[in-house]
Amino acid sequence: MKSQTRFYLTVGEIDCPSGKIIVSDPLCYLTSGKLSPQLAVNIPIGTYPVEVSICRNPYIGIRMCTGRLKVKDTKAVRYSCAEPTEETAVAKCTNGVMTGFPVDAGMMSFCDVQVAEEYRAFLSKWHKENEGKNHYNDYFAHFFTESEKALPAYQREDGDFIEWTNPNSRNKMVMIASGFGDGFYQSFWGYDKENELCELIVPMVNPDIFE
């Protein structure tokens, strides 16, 4: 049985009031701003769809393969590594900065820098009002459960993706389960045949190895 992987599913939109993008673990690192690199290339201010390719396989079940932020409705013909700003890179090396981001809570997100700041402000207030509680188990888990109920054919029982709207700012971000879970992931800018930036992808699972 072959993996069913040749499609992308739109899972939400993100608001980009600054055009500066962070790709990181939203439940572990984005909450503090640590190990959450801001990409050096900016995109135009606006609202953009987020998609995910999905692998369904008898050996591994359902997995999120590639997260994709569509900046322009054209097809990518080449990709280049999405470098972080020097100040926000996870680490500095002898020949430059380390690209990519760590995941320690099994989740990745596409998020605007301003929206990330609003997210941290929301969580800070939430924790003060919910002392001793966990922001995933006691808040976000509900949204993932509702997502799974709405689209059960495309995600696992506890849910694999959400579009979350900050109740204070009304700006949106998207969270997606990161492939096989914790690890280190890289992101890549996609360019179309006119050499214009059209998407940002995060490959997480290579479905071909299961076919």
C-alpha positions as CSV (number, residue, x, y, z in Angstrom):
1,M,0.0,0.0,0.0
2,K,1.4,3.3,-1.0
3,S,1.4,6.5,1.1
4,Q,-1.2,9.0,0.0
5,T,0.9,12.2,-0.1
6,R,0.4,14.0,-3.4
7,F,-1.8,16.8,-2.2
8,Y,-1.7,19.8,0.1
9,L,-4.5,20.6,2.5
10,T,-5.2,24.2,3.6
11,V,-5.3,24.3,7.4
12,G,-5.6,28.0,8.0
13,E,-4.2,31.5,7.5
14,I,-1.7,33.7,9.3
15,D,-1.7,37.4,9.6
16,C,1.5,39.2,8.9
17,P,1.3,42.8,10.1
18,S,5.1,43.2,10.0
19,G,6.1,40.8,7.2
20,K,8.8,39.4,9.4
21,I,8.4,35.6,9.8
22,I,9.3,33.2,12.6
23,V,9.2,29.4,12.2
24,S,9.5,27.7,15.5
25,D,8.0,25.4,18.1
26,P,5.0,27.3,19.4
27,L,4.3,25.4,22.6
28,C,7.9,25.2,23.9
29,Y,10.1,28.0,22.5
30,L,7.9,30.6,20.9
31,T,6.3,31.1,24.4
32,S,9.6,32.6,25.6
33,G,11.1,33.8,22.3
34,K,14.1,31.5,22.8
35,L,15.4,29.3,19.9
36,S,12.8,30.9,17.7
37,P,14.7,32.3,14.7
38,Q,13.3,35.2,12.7
39,L,14.0,34.7,9.0
40,A,16.3,37.2,7.3
41,V,13.9,37.6,4.2
42,N,10.7,39.5,4.8
43,I,7.4,39.0,2.9
44,P,4.8,41.7,2.1
45,I,2.4,42.7,4.8
46,G,-0.8,40.7,4.5
47,T,-2.7,37.5,5.3
48,Y,-1.5,34.2,3.8
49,P,-2.8,30.6,3.6
50,V,-0.9,27.8,5.3
51,E,-1.0,24.3,3.9
52,V,0.3,20.9,4.9
53,S,1.0,17.7,2.8
54,I,-0.2,14.6,4.6
55,C,1.1,11.0,4.5
56,R,-1.3,8.2,5.3
57,N,0.5,4.8,5.6
58,P,-0.3,1.5,7.3
59,Y,3.1,1.5,9.1
60,I,3.1,5.0,10.5
61,G,-0.5,6.1,10.3
62,I,-1.2,9.7,9.5
63,R,1.7,12.2,9.6
64,M,2.2,15.8,8.6
65,C,4.9,15.8,5.9
66,T,5.5,19.4,4.8
67,G,4.2,22.6,6.1
68,R,3.9,25.3,3.5
69,L,3.2,29.1,3.7
70,K,2.0,30.3,0.3
71,V,3.1,33.9,-0.3
72,K,2.1,34.0,-4.0
73,D,-0.1,31.7,-6.0
74,T,2.6,30.4,-8.4
75,K,4.6,27.2,-8.5
76,A,8.0,27.0,-7.0
77,V,10.7,25.8,-9.4
78,R,13.7,26.2,-7.0
79,Y,14.3,26.4,-3.3
80,S,17.0,28.0,-1.1
81,C,17.6,27.6,2.6
82,A,15.8,30.2,4.7
83,E,18.5,31.9,6.7
84,P,17.7,33.4,10.0
85,T,18.9,36.9,11.1
86,E,22.2,36.7,12.9
87,E,20.7,38.0,16.1
88,T,18.0,35.4,16.3
89,A,19.8,32.3,15.0
90,V,19.8,29.2,17.1
91,A,23.6,29.1,17.1
92,K,26.6,30.7,15.4
93,C,29.1,28.6,13.6
94,T,32.6,29.3,12.3
95,N,31.3,29.8,8.8
96,G,28.0,31.6,9.6
97,V,24.8,31.0,11.5
98,M,22.9,27.7,12.0
99,T,19.8,27.5,10.0
100,G,16.6,25.8,11.2
101,F,14.8,25.5,14.6
102,P,14.4,22.9,17.3
103,V,11.2,21.2,18.3
104,D,10.6,19.9,21.8
105,A,6.8,19.8,22.0
106,G,6.0,18.0,18.7
107,M,4.7,21.1,17.0
108,M,5.8,23.8,14.6
109,S,4.3,27.1,13.6
110,F,4.4,29.9,11.0
111,C,4.0,33.2,12.8
112,D,4.7,36.9,12.2
113,V,7.1,38.6,14.6
114,Q,4.4,41.0,15.9
115,V,1.9,38.2,16.3
116,A,4.5,36.2,18.2
117,E,4.8,39.2,20.6
118,E,1.1,39.3,21.0
119,Y,1.0,35.5,21.6
120,R,3.6,35.8,24.4
121,A,1.6,38.6,26.0
122,F,-1.6,36.5,25.8
123,L,0.1,33.5,27.4
124,S,1.7,35.6,30.1
125,K,-1.7,36.9,31.1
126,W,-3.3,33.4,30.8
127,H,-0.7,31.8,33.1
128,K,-1.3,34.6,35.7
129,E,-5.0,33.9,35.6
130,N,-4.6,30.1,35.5
131,E,-1.8,29.4,38.0
132,G,-0.5,25.8,38.0
133,K,-2.2,25.0,34.7
134,N,-0.5,24.0,31.4
135,H,-1.2,26.0,28.3
136,Y,-1.4,23.0,26.0
137,N,-3.4,20.6,28.2
138,D,-5.7,23.2,29.7
139,Y,-6.1,25.6,26.7
140,F,-4.8,24.6,23.2
141,A,-5.7,20.9,23.4
142,H,-9.4,21.9,23.0
143,F,-8.7,23.6,19.7
144,F,-6.8,20.6,18.4
145,T,-9.7,18.3,19.4
146,E,-12.2,20.5,17.6
147,S,-9.9,20.5,14.5
148,E,-9.8,16.7,14.5
149,K,-13.6,16.5,14.8
150,A,-14.0,18.9,11.8
151,L,-11.4,17.0,9.6
152,P,-11.0,13.5,11.0
153,A,-9.8,12.0,7.7
154,Y,-6.6,14.1,7.7
155,Q,-5.2,14.0,11.2
156,R,-4.8,11.8,14.3
157,E,-7.2,11.5,17.2
158,D,-5.9,14.4,19.2
159,G,-5.6,16.7,16.2
160,D,-2.6,17.7,14.2
161,F,-3.2,21.3,13.1
162,I,-5.0,24.5,14.1
163,E,-5.5,28.1,13.1
164,W,-5.5,30.1,16.3
165,T,-6.8,33.6,16.6
166,N,-5.5,35.7,19.4
167,P,-8.6,36.8,21.3
168,N,-7.0,40.2,22.1
169,S,-5.4,41.3,18.8
170,R,-7.5,39.1,16.5
171,N,-4.3,38.2,14.6
172,K,-3.9,34.6,13.4
173,M,-1.1,32.0,13.5
174,V,-1.0,28.3,12.5
175,M,0.3,25.3,14.5
176,I,1.1,22.0,12.8
177,A,2.3,18.7,14.3
178,S,6.0,18.3,13.3
179,G,6.3,15.0,11.4
180,F,7.6,12.4,13.7
181,G,7.7,14.8,16.6
182,D,10.7,16.4,18.4
183,G,13.9,17.1,16.5
184,F,15.5,19.8,14.4
185,Y,13.9,21.2,11.2
186,Q,14.9,23.5,8.5
187,S,12.8,25.8,6.3
188,F,13.3,26.8,2.6
189,W,12.1,29.7,0.5
190,G,10.5,28.7,-2.8
191,Y,10.9,30.8,-6.0
192,D,8.8,30.7,-9.1
193,K,9.9,30.8,-12.8
194,E,10.0,34.6,-12.6
195,N,12.5,34.2,-9.7
196,E,9.9,35.7,-7.3
197,L,9.4,34.4,-3.8
198,C,6.2,32.3,-3.7
199,E,6.3,30.1,-0.7
200,L,8.1,29.0,2.5
201,I,8.2,25.2,3.3
202,V,9.3,23.1,6.2
203,P,9.9,19.5,5.2
204,M,9.3,17.1,8.1
205,V,8.8,13.6,6.7
206,N,9.9,12.1,3.4
207,P,7.0,9.9,2.4
208,D,8.8,8.2,-0.4
209,I,10.8,6.0,2.1
210,F,7.5,4.3,3.1
211,E,6.4,3.4,-0.5
